[in-house]
Amino acid sequence: MKKILFFLIFILTSVQLFAQDNGVEMADKLRSDGKIYVVVTCIVIILLGLLAYLFTIDKRLKKIEREK
């Protein structure tokens, strides 16, 4: 089972490498204007907020489980 899983991951990774192309005009425009950093910052803030939310939920669940 592990061999099949590793094989599938390897195949999907290699297919993704062929799919990468630098022809995305929007990303090139954002990069040239310097606005790509704003986009990346917003994505990082959103992901950090989601992670903080998940950790608080985990703490609450552990507290409830200990009480029972």
All heavy atoms as TSV, in Angstrom:
chain	resi	resn	atom	element	x	y	z
A	1	MET	N	N	0.822	-1.190	0.000
A	1	MET	CA	C	0.000	0.000	0.000
A	1	MET	C	C	0.866	1.254	0.000
A	1	MET	O	O	0.561	2.221	-0.672
A	1	MET	CB	C	-0.908	-0.042	1.235
A	1	MET	CG	C	-1.894	1.078	1.284
A	1	MET	SD	S	-3.067	0.891	-0.048
A	1	MET	CE	C	-4.018	2.341	0.146
A	2	LYS	N	N	1.955	1.223	0.791
A	2	LYS	CA	C	2.841	2.385	0.838
A	2	LYS	C	C	3.500	2.626	-0.514
A	2	LYS	O	O	3.676	3.769	-0.921
A	2	LYS	CB	C	3.912	2.196	1.906
A	2	LYS	CG	C	3.411	2.354	3.311
A	2	LYS	CD	C	4.552	2.248	4.297
A	2	LYS	CE	C	4.070	2.399	5.708
A	2	LYS	NZ	N	5.172	2.300	6.681
A	3	LYS	N	N	3.852	1.537	-1.195
A	3	LYS	CA	C	4.501	1.688	-2.495
A	3	LYS	C	C	3.567	2.357	-3.489
A	3	LYS	O	O	3.987	3.217	-4.258
A	3	LYS	CB	C	4.943	0.323	-3.032
A	3	LYS	CG	C	6.102	-0.273	-2.297
A	3	LYS	CD	C	6.503	-1.589	-2.921
A	3	LYS	CE	C	7.655	-2.207	-2.171
A	3	LYS	NZ	N	8.090	-3.478	-2.762
A	4	ILE	N	N	2.310	1.985	-3.457
A	4	ILE	CA	C	1.335	2.579	-4.372
A	4	ILE	C	C	1.148	4.051	-4.055
A	4	ILE	O	O	1.107	4.896	-4.958
A	4	ILE	CB	C	-0.009	1.828	-4.303
A	4	ILE	CG1	C	0.169	0.409	-4.822
A	4	ILE	CG2	C	-1.083	2.556	-5.101
A	4	ILE	CD1	C	-1.034	-0.481	-4.628
A	5	LEU	N	N	1.075	4.383	-2.771
A	5	LEU	CA	C	0.897	5.771	-2.363
A	5	LEU	C	C	2.089	6.621	-2.788
A	5	LEU	O	O	1.914	7.702	-3.344
A	5	LEU	CB	C	0.710	5.848	-0.845
A	5	LEU	CG	C	0.471	7.227	-0.270
A	5	LEU	CD1	C	-0.836	7.809	-0.813
A	5	LEU	CD2	C	0.454	7.174	1.232
A	6	PHE	N	N	3.301	6.140	-2.537
A	6	PHE	CA	C	4.487	6.879	-2.943
A	6	PHE	C	C	4.568	7.009	-4.462
A	6	PHE	O	O	4.981	8.051	-4.989
A	6	PHE	CB	C	5.758	6.216	-2.407
A	6	PHE	CG	C	5.961	6.428	-0.937
A	6	PHE	CD1	C	6.178	5.355	-0.099
A	6	PHE	CD2	C	5.933	7.692	-0.381
A	6	PHE	CE1	C	6.362	5.526	1.248
A	6	PHE	CE2	C	6.123	7.894	0.965
A	6	PHE	CZ	C	6.332	6.807	1.786
A	7	PHE	N	N	4.171	5.985	-5.171
A	7	PHE	CA	C	4.176	6.038	-6.627
A	7	PHE	C	C	3.203	7.109	-7.133
A	7	PHE	O	O	3.544	7.892	-8.017
A	7	PHE	CB	C	3.807	4.665	-7.203
A	7	PHE	CG	C	3.742	4.635	-8.697
A	7	PHE	CD1	C	4.898	4.677	-9.451
A	7	PHE	CD2	C	2.526	4.580	-9.349
A	7	PHE	CE1	C	4.848	4.663	-10.834
A	7	PHE	CE2	C	2.454	4.566	-10.723
A	7	PHE	CZ	C	3.625	4.612	-11.471
A	8	LEU	N	N	2.006	7.152	-6.553
A	8	LEU	CA	C	1.026	8.159	-6.967
A	8	LEU	C	C	1.501	9.570	-6.650
A	8	LEU	O	O	1.330	10.494	-7.458
A	8	LEU	CB	C	-0.322	7.891	-6.302
A	8	LEU	CG	C	-1.083	6.673	-6.811
A	8	LEU	CD1	C	-2.331	6.448	-5.969
A	8	LEU	CD2	C	-1.444	6.830	-8.274
A	9	ILE	N	N	2.098	9.753	-5.487
A	9	ILE	CA	C	2.627	11.075	-5.129
A	9	ILE	C	C	3.729	11.479	-6.099
A	9	ILE	O	O	3.791	12.621	-6.555
A	9	ILE	CB	C	3.123	11.075	-3.670
A	9	ILE	CG1	C	1.935	10.970	-2.722
A	9	ILE	CG2	C	3.929	12.328	-3.375
A	9	ILE	CD1	C	2.322	10.770	-1.277
A	10	PHE	N	N	4.599	10.544	-6.437
A	10	PHE	CA	C	5.679	10.832	-7.376
A	10	PHE	C	C	5.134	11.211	-8.750
A	10	PHE	O	O	5.596	12.164	-9.376
A	10	PHE	CB	C	6.613	9.622	-7.482
A	10	PHE	CG	C	7.714	9.808	-8.473
A	10	PHE	CD1	C	8.765	10.660	-8.199
A	10	PHE	CD2	C	7.693	9.148	-9.688
A	10	PHE	CE1	C	9.778	10.848	-9.109
A	10	PHE	CE2	C	8.702	9.320	-10.615
A	10	PHE	CZ	C	9.751	10.179	-10.317
A	11	ILE	N	N	4.148	10.469	-9.224
A	11	ILE	CA	C	3.555	10.748	-10.533
A	11	ILE	C	C	2.884	12.120	-10.535
A	11	ILE	O	O	3.053	12.905	-11.471
A	11	ILE	CB	C	2.554	9.642	-10.922
A	11	ILE	CG1	C	3.277	8.325	-11.160
A	11	ILE	CG2	C	1.737	10.028	-12.149
A	11	ILE	CD1	C	4.248	8.342	-12.314
A	12	LEU	N	N	2.106	12.417	-9.488
A	12	LEU	CA	C	1.420	13.708	-9.423
A	12	LEU	C	C	2.409	14.863	-9.339
A	12	LEU	O	O	2.190	15.921	-9.931
A	12	LEU	CB	C	0.453	13.737	-8.245
A	12	LEU	CG	C	-0.765	12.826	-8.372
A	12	LEU	CD1	C	-1.566	12.842	-7.083
A	12	LEU	CD2	C	-1.628	13.225	-9.555
A	13	THR	N	N	3.511	14.668	-8.635
A	13	THR	CA	C	4.524	15.712	-8.539
A	13	THR	C	C	5.189	15.943	-9.891
A	13	THR	O	O	5.411	17.082	-10.288
A	13	THR	CB	C	5.584	15.325	-7.496
A	13	THR	OG1	O	4.937	15.028	-6.270
A	13	THR	CG2	C	6.564	16.454	-7.276
A	14	SER	N	N	5.502	14.884	-10.594
A	14	SER	CA	C	6.165	15.039	-11.878
A	14	SER	C	C	5.220	15.659	-12.908
A	14	SER	O	O	5.645	16.445	-13.751
A	14	SER	CB	C	6.714	13.711	-12.379
A	14	SER	OG	O	5.662	12.801	-12.607
A	15	VAL	N	N	3.937	15.339	-12.843
A	15	VAL	CA	C	2.973	15.941	-13.764
A	15	VAL	C	C	2.848	17.426	-13.483
A	15	VAL	O	O	2.754	18.240	-14.395
A	15	VAL	CB	C	1.597	15.232	-13.650
A	15	VAL	CG1	C	0.523	15.990	-14.393
A	15	VAL	CG2	C	1.712	13.821	-14.174
A	16	GLN	N	N	2.885	17.794	-12.218
A	16	GLN	CA	C	2.778	19.196	-11.848
A	16	GLN	C	C	3.981	19.985	-12.369
A	16	GLN	O	O	3.842	21.134	-12.765
A	16	GLN	CB	C	2.680	19.337	-10.335
A	16	GLN	CG	C	2.502	20.766	-9.869
A	16	GLN	CD	C	2.482	20.881	-8.367
A	16	GLN	OE1	O	2.710	19.916	-7.662
A	16	GLN	NE2	N	2.225	22.063	-7.881
A	17	LEU	N	N	5.151	19.383	-12.391
A	17	LEU	CA	C	6.333	20.078	-12.888
A	17	LEU	C	C	6.192	20.408	-14.364
A	17	LEU	O	O	6.644	21.457	-14.813
A	17	LEU	CB	C	7.584	19.225	-12.656
A	17	LEU	CG	C	8.001	19.044	-11.200
A	17	LEU	CD1	C	9.186	18.089	-11.119
A	17	LEU	CD2	C	8.342	20.371	-10.577
A	18	PHE	N	N	5.549	19.538	-15.131
A	18	PHE	CA	C	5.352	19.814	-16.541
A	18	PHE	C	C	4.301	20.904	-16.753
A	18	PHE	O	O	4.310	21.594	-17.754
A	18	PHE	CB	C	4.928	18.553	-17.298
A	18	PHE	CG	C	6.033	17.564	-17.447
A	18	PHE	CD1	C	5.932	16.303	-16.896
A	18	PHE	CD2	C	7.185	17.887	-18.146
A	18	PHE	CE1	C	6.952	15.388	-17.032
A	18	PHE	CE2	C	8.212	16.982	-18.281
A	18	PHE	CZ	C	8.093	15.729	-17.727
A	19	ALA	N	N	3.397	21.061	-15.790
A	19	ALA	CA	C	2.315	22.021	-15.938
A	19	ALA	C	C	2.757	23.443	-15.630
A	19	ALA	O	O	2.037	24.391	-15.929
A	19	ALA	CB	C	1.147	21.643	-15.033
A	20	GLN	N	N	3.907	23.634	-15.035
A	20	GLN	CA	C	4.330	24.978	-14.665
A	20	GLN	C	C	4.799	25.721	-15.900
A	20	GLN	O	O	5.657	25.284	-16.636
A	20	GLN	CB	C	5.446	24.915	-13.629
A	20	GLN	CG	C	4.975	24.405	-12.300
A	20	GLN	CD	C	6.101	24.345	-11.281
A	20	GLN	OE1	O	7.241	24.617	-11.605
A	20	GLN	NE2	N	5.758	23.990	-10.071
A	21	ASP	N	N	4.200	26.890	-16.064
A	21	ASP	CA	C	4.530	27.734	-17.200
A	21	ASP	C	C	4.534	29.173	-16.715
A	21	ASP	O	O	3.706	29.567	-15.903
A	21	ASP	CB	C	3.494	27.539	-18.311
A	21	ASP	CG	C	3.876	28.269	-19.581
A	21	ASP	OD1	O	5.058	28.640	-19.726
A	21	ASP	OD2	O	2.995	28.463	-20.423
A	22	ASN	N	N	5.421	29.972	-17.218
A	22	ASN	CA	C	5.514	31.362	-16.785
A	22	ASN	C	C	4.642	32.277	-17.632
A	22	ASN	O	O	4.910	33.461	-17.752
A	22	ASN	CB	C	6.964	31.840	-16.837
A	22	ASN	CG	C	7.817	31.163	-15.790
A	22	ASN	OD1	O	7.301	30.757	-14.771
A	22	ASN	ND2	N	9.094	31.062	-16.054
A	23	GLY	N	N	3.580	31.761	-18.197
A	23	GLY	CA	C	2.727	32.544	-19.061
A	23	GLY	C	C	1.535	33.177	-18.357
A	23	GLY	O	O	0.608	33.611	-19.016
A	24	VAL	N	N	1.536	33.265	-17.033
A	24	VAL	CA	C	0.420	33.858	-16.315
A	24	VAL	C	C	0.612	35.368	-16.299
A	24	VAL	O	O	1.478	35.891	-15.605
A	24	VAL	CB	C	0.325	33.299	-14.878
A	24	VAL	CG1	C	-0.859	33.904	-14.150
A	24	VAL	CG2	C	0.224	31.789	-14.906
A	25	GLU	N	N	-0.211	36.051	-17.077
A	25	GLU	CA	C	-0.043	37.495	-17.232
A	25	GLU	C	C	-0.387	38.250	-15.953
A	25	GLU	O	O	0.255	39.248	-15.626
A	25	GLU	CB	C	-0.909	37.991	-18.379
A	25	GLU	CG	C	-0.502	37.422	-19.726
A	25	GLU	CD	C	-1.448	37.832	-20.837
A	25	GLU	OE1	O	-2.244	38.757	-20.623
A	25	GLU	OE2	O	-1.353	37.224	-21.906
A	26	MET	N	N	-1.413	37.782	-15.233
A	26	MET	CA	C	-1.825	38.482	-14.023
A	26	MET	C	C	-0.701	38.460	-12.987
A	26	MET	O	O	-0.399	39.477	-12.364
A	26	MET	CB	C	-3.075	37.843	-13.434
A	26	MET	CG	C	-3.569	38.522	-12.183
A	26	MET	SD	S	-4.995	37.737	-11.453
A	26	MET	CE	C	-4.321	36.181	-10.952
A	27	ALA	N	N	-0.063	37.300	-12.805
A	27	ALA	CA	C	1.022	37.188	-11.832
A	27	ALA	C	C	2.214	38.041	-12.260
A	27	ALA	O	O	2.856	38.679	-11.420
A	27	ALA	CB	C	1.436	35.741	-11.667
A	28	ASP	N	N	2.496	38.075	-13.562
A	28	ASP	CA	C	3.598	38.901	-14.044
A	28	ASP	C	C	3.318	40.383	-13.807
A	28	ASP	O	O	4.202	41.141	-13.407
A	28	ASP	CB	C	3.834	38.655	-15.534
A	28	ASP	CG	C	4.381	37.262	-15.802
A	28	ASP	OD1	O	4.974	36.673	-14.874
A	28	ASP	OD2	O	4.207	36.776	-16.942
A	29	LYS	N	N	2.082	40.788	-14.026
A	29	LYS	CA	C	1.695	42.191	-13.820
A	29	LYS	C	C	1.795	42.550	-12.340
A	29	LYS	O	O	2.332	43.607	-11.987
A	29	LYS	CB	C	0.268	42.404	-14.330
A	29	LYS	CG	C	-0.272	43.782	-14.112
A	29	LYS	CD	C	0.379	44.783	-15.024
A	29	LYS	CE	C	-0.358	46.111	-14.857
A	29	LYS	NZ	N	0.512	47.229	-15.086
A	30	LEU	N	N	1.273	41.674	-11.463
A	30	LEU	CA	C	1.353	41.944	-10.025
A	30	LEU	C	C	2.800	41.979	-9.554
A	30	LEU	O	O	3.175	42.797	-8.717
A	30	LEU	CB	C	0.570	40.887	-9.243
A	30	LEU	CG	C	-0.944	40.971	-9.317
A	30	LEU	CD1	C	-1.570	39.761	-8.647
A	30	LEU	CD2	C	-1.456	42.244	-8.692
A	31	ARG	N	N	3.612	41.088	-10.098
A	31	ARG	CA	C	5.018	41.038	-9.705
A	31	ARG	C	C	5.752	42.290	-10.164
A	31	ARG	O	O	6.560	42.860	-9.430
A	31	ARG	CB	C	5.663	39.787	-10.299
A	31	ARG	CG	C	6.896	39.327	-9.572
A	31	ARG	CD	C	7.422	38.008	-10.119
A	31	ARG	NE	N	6.498	36.898	-9.908
A	31	ARG	CZ	C	5.956	36.168	-10.870
A	31	ARG	NH1	N	6.240	36.427	-12.137
A	31	ARG	NH2	N	5.150	35.184	-10.593
A	32	SER	N	N	5.466	42.754	-11.363
A	32	SER	CA	C	6.158	43.938	-11.873
A	32	SER	C	C	5.727	45.198	-11.133
A	32	SER	O	O	6.514	46.126	-10.969
A	32	SER	CB	C	5.909	44.102	-13.372
A	32	SER	OG	O	4.542	44.405	-13.613
A	33	ASP	N	N	4.481	45.250	-10.675
A	33	ASP	CA	C	4.007	46.408	-9.919
A	33	ASP	C	C	4.386	46.329	-8.448
A	33	ASP	O	O	4.214	47.296	-7.714
A	33	ASP	CB	C	2.477	46.531	-10.016
A	33	ASP	CG	C	2.018	46.897	-11.417
A	33	ASP	OD1	O	2.855	47.369	-12.211
A	33	ASP	OD2	O	0.821	46.707	-11.701
A	34	GLY	N	N	4.845	45.193	-7.996
A	34	GLY	CA	C	5.195	45.011	-6.597
A	34	GLY	C	C	3.996	44.695	-5.728
A	34	GLY	O	O	4.093	44.677	-4.503
A	35	LYS	N	N	2.846	44.443	-6.335
A	35	LYS	CA	C	1.629	44.163	-5.573
A	35	LYS	C	C	1.510	42.695	-5.188
A	35	LYS	O	O	0.628	42.338	-4.407
A	35	LYS	CB	C	0.394	44.587	-6.367
A	35	LYS	CG	C	0.317	46.070	-6.580
A	35	LYS	CD	C	-0.916	46.460	-7.348
A	35	LYS	CE	C	-0.943	47.948	-7.595
A	35	LYS	NZ	N	-2.118	48.346	-8.360
A	36	ILE	N	N	2.372	41.862	-5.715
A	36	ILE	CA	C	2.318	40.447	-5.382
A	36	ILE	C	C	2.576	40.240	-3.899
A	36	ILE	O	O	2.038	39.325	-3.279
A	36	ILE	CB	C	3.303	39.620	-6.242
A	36	ILE	CG1	C	3.034	38.128	-6.130
A	36	ILE	CG2	C	4.725	39.924	-5.885
A	36	ILE	CD1	C	1.802	37.691	-6.843
A	37	TYR	N	N	3.367	41.135	-3.309
A	37	TYR	CA	C	3.655	41.030	-1.882
A	37	TYR	C	C	2.411	41.307	-1.047
A	37	TYR	O	O	2.234	40.725	0.024
A	37	TYR	CB	C	4.784	41.973	-1.497
A	37	TYR	CG	C	6.056	41.679	-2.256
A	37	TYR	CD1	C	6.566	42.567	-3.195
A	37	TYR	CD2	C	6.735	40.477	-2.053
A	37	TYR	CE1	C	7.714	42.281	-3.901
A	37	TYR	CE2	C	7.880	40.172	-2.758
A	37	TYR	CZ	C	8.363	41.082	-3.679
A	37	TYR	OH	O	9.496	40.782	-4.380
A	38	VAL	N	N	1.553	42.191	-1.531
A	38	VAL	CA	C	0.294	42.455	-0.846
A	38	VAL	C	C	-0.596	41.215	-0.878
A	38	VAL	O	O	-1.212	40.837	0.128
A	38	VAL	CB	C	-0.434	43.662	-1.481
A	38	VAL	CG1	C	-1.788	43.879	-0.848
A	38	VAL	CG2	C	0.420	44.911	-1.392
A	39	VAL	N	N	-0.656	40.565	-2.014
A	39	VAL	CA	C	-1.467	39.353	-2.165
A	39	VAL	C	C	-0.936	38.248	-1.252
A	39	VAL	O	O	-1.703	37.596	-0.531
A	39	VAL	CB	C	-1.485	38.890	-3.641
A	39	VAL	CG1	C	-2.175	37.554	-3.783
A	39	VAL	CG2	C	-2.122	39.937	-4.519
A	40	VAL	N	N	0.367	38.050	-1.260
A	40	VAL	CA	C	0.972	37.013	-0.427
A	40	VAL	C	C	0.752	37.324	1.048
A	40	VAL	O	O	0.438	36.432	1.839
A	40	VAL	CB	C	2.478	36.867	-0.749
A	40	VAL	CG1	C	3.176	35.971	0.251
A	40	VAL	CG2	C	2.663	36.348	-2.157
A	41	THR	N	N	0.875	38.581	1.431
A	41	THR	CA	C	0.650	38.977	2.825
A	41	THR	C	C	-0.783	38.695	3.249
A	41	THR	O	O	-1.020	38.180	4.353
A	41	THR	CB	C	0.978	40.465	3.014
A	41	THR	OG1	O	2.321	40.706	2.590
A	41	THR	CG2	C	0.820	40.885	4.462
A	42	CYS	N	N	-1.741	39.008	2.398
A	42	CYS	CA	C	-3.149	38.736	2.711
A	42	CYS	C	C	-3.398	37.236	2.872
A	42	CYS	O	O	-4.096	36.817	3.799
A	42	CYS	CB	C	-4.059	39.298	1.623
A	42	CYS	SG	S	-4.115	41.082	1.590
A	43	ILE	N	N	-2.835	36.439	2.004
A	43	ILE	CA	C	-3.011	34.989	2.094
A	43	ILE	C	C	-2.403	34.457	3.387
A	43	ILE	O	O	-3.007	33.621	4.072
A	43	ILE	CB	C	-2.402	34.294	0.854
A	43	ILE	CG1	C	-3.232	34.628	-0.381
A	43	ILE	CG2	C	-2.312	32.793	1.053
A	43	ILE	CD1	C	-2.617	34.178	-1.676
A	44	VAL	N	N	-1.220	34.954	3.747
A	44	VAL	CA	C	-0.563	34.501	4.979
A	44	VAL	C	C	-1.387	34.896	6.198
A	44	VAL	O	O	-1.560	34.096	7.123
A	44	VAL	CB	C	0.875	35.072	5.065
A	44	VAL	CG1	C	1.466	34.884	6.451
A	44	VAL	CG2	C	1.757	34.423	4.020
A	45	ILE	N	N	-1.933	36.108	6.206
A	45	ILE	CA	C	-2.758	36.553	7.337
A	45	ILE	C	C	-4.002	35.685	7.473
A	45	ILE	O	O	-4.377	35.268	8.578
A	45	ILE	CB	C	-3.125	38.045	7.178
A	45	ILE	CG1	C	-1.892	38.902	7.400
A	45	ILE	CG2	C	-4.232	38.443	8.141
A	45	ILE	CD1	C	-2.085	40.364	7.073
A	46	ILE	N	N	-4.638	35.381	6.357
A	46	ILE	CA	C	-5.833	34.534	6.392
A	46	ILE	C	C	-5.491	33.140	6.910
A	46	ILE	O	O	-6.198	32.578	7.754
A	46	ILE	CB	C	-6.491	34.470	4.995
A	46	ILE	CG1	C	-7.100	35.828	4.655
A	46	ILE	CG2	C	-7.533	33.363	4.924
A	46	ILE	CD1	C	-7.551	35.961	3.232
A	47	LEU	N	N	-4.408	32.561	6.429
A	47	LEU	CA	C	-4.014	31.223	6.880
A	47	LEU	C	C	-3.636	31.211	8.360
A	47	LEU	O	O	-3.981	30.271	9.084
A	47	LEU	CB	C	-2.862	30.695	6.031
A	47	LEU	CG	C	-3.231	30.284	4.609
A	47	LEU	CD1	C	-1.981	29.856	3.847
A	47	LEU	CD2	C	-4.257	29.186	4.605
A	48	LEU	N	N	-2.949	32.252	8.829
A	48	LEU	CA	C	-2.609	32.324	10.248
A	48	LEU	C	C	-3.865	32.457	11.101
A	48	LEU	O	O	-3.960	31.853	12.178
A	48	LEU	CB	C	-1.659	33.494	10.506
A	48	LEU	CG	C	-0.230	33.306	10.017
A	48	LEU	CD1	C	0.578	34.582	10.240
A	48	LEU	CD2	C	0.433	32.130	10.690
A	49	GLY	N	N	-4.844	33.216	10.625
A	49	GLY	CA	C	-6.109	33.334	11.342
A	49	GLY	C	C	-6.832	32.005	11.427
A	49	GLY	O	O	-7.364	31.639	12.482
A	50	LEU	N	N	-6.845	31.260	10.332
A	50	LEU	CA	C	-7.477	29.941	10.342
A	50	LEU	C	C	-6.760	28.980	11.284
A	50	LEU	O	O	-7.404	28.221	12.016
A	50	LEU	CB	C	-7.506	29.354	8.929
A	50	LEU	CG	C	-8.524	29.962	7.973
A	50	LEU	CD1	C	-8.307	29.421	6.565
A	50	LEU	CD2	C	-9.928	29.665	8.442
A	51	LEU	N	N	-5.444	29.005	11.278
A	51	LEU	CA	C	-4.687	28.135	12.179
A	51	LEU	C	C	-4.942	28.488	13.638
A	51	LEU	O	O	-5.111	27.603	14.475
A	51	LEU	CB	C	-3.191	28.219	11.869
A	51	LEU	CG	C	-2.729	27.467	10.630
A	51	LEU	CD1	C	-1.263	27.760	10.355
A	51	LEU	CD2	C	-2.946	25.985	10.788
A	52	ALA	N	N	-4.980	29.790	13.953
A	52	ALA	CA	C	-5.259	30.209	15.330
A	52	ALA	C	C	-6.648	29.755	15.746
A	52	ALA	O	O	-6.849	29.273	16.872
A	52	ALA	CB	C	-5.126	31.727	15.448
A	53	TYR	N	N	-7.606	29.875	14.846
A	53	TYR	CA	C	-8.967	29.440	15.132
A	53	TYR	C	C	-9.025	27.938	15.390
A	53	TYR	O	O	-9.667	27.477	16.327
A	53	TYR	CB	C	-9.873	29.834	13.978
A	53	TYR	CG	C	-11.307	29.412	14.145
A	53	TYR	CD1	C	-12.112	29.966	15.128
A	53	TYR	CD2	C	-11.863	28.452	13.303
A	53	TYR	CE1	C	-13.424	29.578	15.282
A	53	TYR	CE2	C	-13.181	28.060	13.448
A	53	TYR	CZ	C	-13.957	28.631	14.445
A	53	TYR	OH	O	-15.265	28.238	14.587
A	54	LEU	N	N	-8.324	27.176	14.583
A	54	LEU	CA	C	-8.310	25.722	14.759
A	54	LEU	C	C	-7.654	25.325	16.086
A	54	LEU	O	O	-8.111	24.403	16.758
A	54	LEU	CB	C	-7.590	25.042	13.594
A	54	LEU	CG	C	-8.357	25.031	12.277
A	54	LEU	CD1	C	-7.476	24.464	11.167
A	54	LEU	CD2	C	-9.624	24.230	12.404
A	55	PHE	N	N	-6.578	26.015	16.468
A	55	PHE	CA	C	-5.933	25.700	17.733
A	55	PHE	C	C	-6.825	26.036	18.919
A	55	PHE	O	O	-6.851	25.306	19.909
A	55	PHE	CB	C	-4.585	26.416	17.858
A	55	PHE	CG	C	-3.484	25.734	17.102
A	55	PHE	CD1	C	-2.815	26.392	16.090
A	55	PHE	CD2	C	-3.109	24.433	17.403
A	55	PHE	CE1	C	-1.815	25.773	15.389
A	55	PHE	CE2	C	-2.098	23.804	16.709
A	55	PHE	CZ	C	-1.440	24.471	15.698
A	56	THR	N	N	-7.579	27.132	18.830
A	56	THR	CA	C	-8.482	27.460	19.935
A	56	THR	C	C	-9.605	26.434	20.034
A	56	THR	O	O	-10.004	26.057	21.145
A	56	THR	CB	C	-9.073	28.873	19.782
A	56	THR	OG1	O	-9.724	28.986	18.525
A	56	THR	CG2	C	-7.993	29.930	19.896
A	57	ILE	N	N	-10.115	25.983	18.899
A	57	ILE	CA	C	-11.148	24.947	18.923
A	57	ILE	C	C	-10.580	23.663	19.523
A	57	ILE	O	O	-11.241	22.982	20.309
A	57	ILE	CB	C	-11.704	24.697	17.506
A	57	ILE	CG1	C	-12.557	25.868	17.063
A	57	ILE	CG2	C	-12.518	23.416	17.464
A	57	ILE	CD1	C	-13.056	25.746	15.649
A	58	ASP	N	N	-9.338	23.329	19.162
A	58	ASP	CA	C	-8.712	22.123	19.697
A	58	ASP	C	C	-8.562	22.218	21.210
A	58	ASP	O	O	-8.831	21.245	21.927
A	58	ASP	CB	C	-7.352	21.913	19.037
A	58	ASP	CG	C	-6.710	20.616	19.432
A	58	ASP	OD1	O	-7.407	19.577	19.402
A	58	ASP	OD2	O	-5.509	20.630	19.776
A	59	LYS	N	N	-8.152	23.368	21.710
A	59	LYS	CA	C	-8.018	23.546	23.156
A	59	LYS	C	C	-9.366	23.387	23.851
A	59	LYS	O	O	-9.468	22.761	24.903
A	59	LYS	CB	C	-7.443	24.927	23.474
A	59	LYS	CG	C	-5.969	25.050	23.239
A	59	LYS	CD	C	-5.479	26.416	23.657
A	59	LYS	CE	C	-4.005	26.577	23.410
A	59	LYS	NZ	N	-3.524	27.891	23.826
A	60	ARG	N	N	-10.402	23.959	23.274
A	60	ARG	CA	C	-11.741	23.842	23.866
A	60	ARG	C	C	-12.212	22.395	23.894
A	60	ARG	O	O	-12.783	21.934	24.887
A	60	ARG	CB	C	-12.747	24.684	23.083
A	60	ARG	CG	C	-12.553	26.167	23.250
A	60	ARG	CD	C	-13.574	26.910	22.444
A	60	ARG	NE	N	-13.236	28.316	22.362
A	60	ARG	CZ	C	-13.830	29.170	21.539
A	60	ARG	NH1	N	-14.783	28.746	20.731
A	60	ARG	NH2	N	-13.467	30.435	21.536
A	61	LEU	N	N	-11.965	21.678	22.809
A	61	LEU	CA	C	-12.378	20.274	22.753
A	61	LEU	C	C	-11.623	19.425	23.773
A	61	LEU	O	O	-12.200	18.549	24.424
A	61	LEU	CB	C	-12.174	19.704	21.353
A	61	LEU	CG	C	-13.193	20.125	20.308
A	61	LEU	CD1	C	-12.805	19.598	18.933
A	61	LEU	CD2	C	-14.566	19.624	20.683
A	62	LYS	N	N	-10.325	19.676	23.922
A	62	LYS	CA	C	-9.553	18.935	24.913
A	62	LYS	C	C	-10.067	19.217	26.317
A	62	LYS	O	O	-10.144	18.313	27.155
A	62	LYS	CB	C	-8.074	19.296	24.815
A	62	LYS	CG	C	-7.388	18.662	23.631
A	62	LYS	CD	C	-5.909	19.022	23.598
A	62	LYS	CE	C	-5.242	18.427	22.387
A	62	LYS	NZ	N	-3.828	18.793	22.302
A	63	LYS	N	N	-10.436	20.461	26.580
A	63	LYS	CA	C	-10.964	20.833	27.887
A	63	LYS	C	C	-12.297	20.118	28.145
A	63	LYS	O	O	-12.533	19.591	29.227
A	63	LYS	CB	C	-11.156	22.336	27.970
A	63	LYS	CG	C	-11.636	22.826	29.300
A	63	LYS	CD	C	-11.776	24.337	29.310
A	63	LYS	CE	C	-12.342	24.816	30.631
A	63	LYS	NZ	N	-12.536	26.270	30.633
A	64	ILE	N	N	-13.150	20.072	27.140
A	64	ILE	CA	C	-14.441	19.392	27.282
A	64	ILE	C	C	-14.248	17.891	27.476
A	64	ILE	O	O	-14.935	17.261	28.294
A	64	ILE	CB	C	-15.339	19.676	26.059
A	64	ILE	CG1	C	-15.760	21.143	26.048
A	64	ILE	CG2	C	-16.556	18.787	26.046
A	64	ILE	CD1	C	-16.462	21.571	24.778
A	65	GLU	N	N	-13.293	17.302	26.745
A	65	GLU	CA	C	-13.030	15.870	26.884
A	65	GLU	C	C	-12.503	15.526	28.259
A	65	GLU	O	O	-12.823	14.485	28.830
A	65	GLU	CB	C	-12.040	15.407	25.814
A	65	GLU	CG	C	-12.620	15.337	24.420
A	65	GLU	CD	C	-11.586	14.999	23.372
A	65	GLU	OE1	O	-10.376	14.945	23.708
A	65	GLU	OE2	O	-11.975	14.785	22.214
A	66	ARG	N	N	-11.684	16.390	28.843
A	66	ARG	CA	C	-11.152	16.140	30.180
A	66	ARG	C	C	-12.242	16.226	31.246
A	66	ARG	O	O	-12.183	15.542	32.248
A	66	ARG	CB	C	-10.037	17.127	30.508
A	66	ARG	CG	C	-8.691	16.695	29.961
A	66	ARG	CD	C	-7.605	17.613	30.425
A	66	ARG	NE	N	-7.401	18.574	29.321
A	66	ARG	CZ	C	-7.125	19.853	29.477
A	66	ARG	NH1	N	-6.996	20.370	30.667
A	66	ARG	NH2	N	-6.953	20.633	28.438
A	67	GLU	N	N	-13.222	17.079	31.025
A	67	GLU	CA	C	-14.307	17.243	31.995
A	67	GLU	C	C	-15.212	16.020	32.050
A	67	GLU	O	O	-15.794	15.732	33.080
A	67	GLU	CB	C	-15.126	18.489	31.683
A	67	GLU	CG	C	-14.392	19.782	31.948
A	67	GLU	CD	C	-15.184	21.006	31.538
A	67	GLU	OE1	O	-16.315	20.848	31.015
A	67	GLU	OE2	O	-14.693	22.117	31.735
A	68	LYS	N	N	-15.346	15.329	30.948
A	68	LYS	CA	C	-16.257	14.177	30.915
A	68	LYS	C	C	-15.640	12.923	31.412
A	68	LYS	O	O	-14.634	12.568	31.583
A	68	LYS	CB	C	-16.782	13.955	29.494
A	68	LYS	CG	C	-17.721	15.039	29.088
A	68	LYS	CD	C	-18.336	14.707	27.758
A	68	LYS	CE	C	-19.353	15.804	27.410
A	68	LYS	NZ	N	-20.062	15.521	26.217
